[in-house]
Amino acid sequence: MPGYPALRRLLFHLDAETAHAAGMGALRALQALPPLSAALRRCNLVDDPALAQTLFGRTFANPVGLAAGFDKDAALVAALPALGFGFVEVGTVTPLSQPGNPRPRLFRHLGERSLQNALGFNNDGMEAMRHRLARLHPFALPVGVNLGKNKATPPDRALDDYETLIRGLHDVCDYLVVNLSSPNTPGLRDLQNEAFLRNLFDVAKGITSKPILVKIAPDLEPAQAVSLSEAAVEAGAAGIIATNTTVDYSLLPKADFGGLSGGVLRERSFQILAAIAKALFGRTVLISVGGIDSGAEAYRRLRAGASLVQIYTGLIYEGPSLPRRINEELLRLMERDGVKGIHEIIGAG
């Protein structure tokens, strides 16, 4: 998008959450113009068979997806294909609507090309999301739903929240993600344990056969991340998403609350993916997220064992053409390496 640097300068004069709302408004306007949305999708979608793969019973035209947190309420599912994504993950959604943490709660760190997020699962709740998704299902591209517990739900009742969400949303999406790793809901990361995962998947198996993935934190030691991921897969998880945001403020000393994403998370996220892939590659689907803002970085994650990658912070800094640019660069890198299809590079490293 040639004009994005100028637009970014204007948007960055606004606080981060207001700028995000402006971007959402532009996508809502696009959604109201289906012919324009379809034209943009034809322009931005890199629909090369070399990038396509079938996962969870759906065809992913390319491996670049939108991470959870951007479209928390599934309000833009009809517009997001216009940006060229291969898949989209909406949420995090909770059973009941909640306002999230007090503002300001979203901050840019321009020098580090990073975001600091203390939103706290602000969303309209499960019923509102179900209504929106039901009107659009089946979708133009694979859509996942990221699930979280309400802030007011005590830890000993957290399983009830996830059961409610799985029952309410499993039939209006392509896959579900259990989010136990956001740093902005008190006590949530304490649920990253084998006992809770076993109980959760025991409940889920009685409700649906829909693929359910687990999203883990980057602040675990690699051995802990591997152990937790193995336990999740053994319990029934269809995949692992690595990783959520980090609370290691040594990576960005000017921050002391919320979760950090973008450039400061890049290497930590890669290290956790690489450790998990050594143990689980070929046994489950791995999705990598955290600091991906180029085709070269996406290529590195695929070679490390990820089948798919997700972006969010990179989109803020690079602009809405980023999915297309990543996919075009992936094709150039594959041609350079004499690779004919994406399956030849996934896990090649």
Secondary structure as UniProt FT lines:
FT   TURN            2..3
FT   HELIX           4..11
FT   TURN            12..13
FT   HELIX           16..31
FT   HELIX           34..44
FT   HELIX           49..51
FT   STRAND          53..55
FT   TURN            56..57
FT   STRAND          58..60
FT   STRAND          64..66
FT   TURN            68..69
FT   TURN            72..73
FT   TURN            77..79
FT   HELIX           80..83
FT   STRAND          87..93
FT   STRAND          106..109
FT   HELIX           110..112
FT   STRAND          114..117
FT   HELIX           126..136
FT   STRAND          143..147
FT   TURN            151..152
FT   HELIX           155..157
FT   HELIX           158..169
FT   HELIX           170..172
FT   STRAND          175..179
FT   TURN            183..184
FT   TURN            186..187
FT   HELIX           188..191
FT   HELIX           194..205
FT   TURN            206..207
FT   STRAND          212..216
FT   TURN            218..219
FT   HELIX           222..235
FT   STRAND          239..242
FT   HELIX           249..251
FT   TURN            253..254
FT   STRAND          259..262
FT   HELIX           263..265
FT   HELIX           266..280
FT   TURN            282..283
FT   STRAND          284..289
FT   HELIX           295..304
FT   STRAND          308..311
FT   HELIX           313..318
FT   TURN            320..321
FT   HELIX           322..336
FT   TURN            337..338
FT   HELIX           342..344
FT   TURN            345..347
//
